[in-house]
Amino acid sequence: MDTVIWILVAVVVALLILGLLLALMTKRKTDHRKEEAAELRQDAQSRAPDLDEADLIAREAEVEADRARMDAERAETRATEAEQARAAEQAGYEDRIREADRVDPAVDTDTSDYQPDTRYPADTDAAPPRRDDGSTV
């Protein structure tokens, strides 16, 4: 029976030693992970100035993009206004052609097949018709 007790004591002591070793290994691993986390935080802090610079660059790019959008909107407005002015000029041109046809005795504007030639020769090198005073028709 003494042998059984000694065996039980030895097993309990061995289990205690194993538990102690396991606890020490766990603490060591935890300490190592804490050190690793501290190094990662320090590395992140060292990169903070880069983040500030990246923020500044991003804000400058956004301002530049806003300016470009505003320039594009202004250009679009100018293009629309130019197109409206062109349409008004075209309408005036067509009115003058119809008036010339109405005044011209060689042109019968009362027939059902009357079709004034109101095409502006924009696709040719010809200039618009001019009056004697030099202004366009």
Secondary structure, DSSP 8 states (H G I E B T S, - for coil): -HHHHHHHHHHHHHHHHHHHHHHHHHHHHHHHHHHHHHHHHHHHHHTHHHHHHHHHHHHHHHHHHHHHHHHHHHHHHHHHHHHHHHHHHHHHHHHHHHHHHHH-TT--TTSTT--------TTSS----B-TTS-B-
